[in-house]
């Protein structure tokens, strides 16, 4: 399953992203974690040493390399330079599995404590200031997720940028579930209302996780404002306070009620039906929308012609992509010096 964590700044979404990632990985699941927040804090929350984070290649800074990996020999995409962040996969594209050897993980990821693979879109640099928006970096995560086929017991967890800014690109449609982390405050539930309004038109599944919930009054407040969207709540935690101080206790030390919340969140996600046709359709819709609105004029390329209308992302397409590479490994751009 593909899962996003969103919410207002300070809601605790990065902390919950990290805890959920750790819980899944330490339960024996295959997990990829993506830091797609402009404030890159997921790696630190997972306990990755600063020196390793500094050496992690940012996806947003290696777009050309990422596109070359994903393009494969798709005849609708003559070169990596013809791809934009919304370019959907088609027959001949390089699809990715979470199991086995994943060239994107190998080139741009690291193994975090607990076992998850961590990737990061990368922070703003001095060259970006005043001339670029963060969506240009988040587009790398969107491309990765467009080509990712996750199977049973496999999870991709993304920590999104704060507020409703994630809706400025098609990234918000790339997830089976978006957990909206909300504090029991008017500002906390206000972000939920924004998300719900934007998501409704695109059939995006939003589930609210209450955070920093102290008592029944806090729960009643959340129920009053978000109704049945509230699926779980997380209480104040000494464990989380230790994380915020840079310590990383064993997950077994997490408070019992909060550990049960993580398990409930996993079970809730697992109960969501997988819909590859919808995933493919939404990706195509946003690509065509972007092509018409700005991308074709900006690139001077026929981006609408990149759509393979007979293609559906999913396990069968992944198997075909792997068979093609097995038949002709020399055609794989991931083969070569590491």
Beta strands, then each sheet from edge to edge (+ up, - down):
strand 1: 2-7
strand 2: 30-36
strand 3: 96-97
strand 4: 110-111
strand 5: 117-120
strand 6: 148-149
strand 7: 154-160
strand 8: 177-183
strand 9: 206-213
strand 10: 230-235
sheet 1: 4+ 5- 2- 7- 1- 8- 9- 10-
sheet 2: 3+ 6+
end
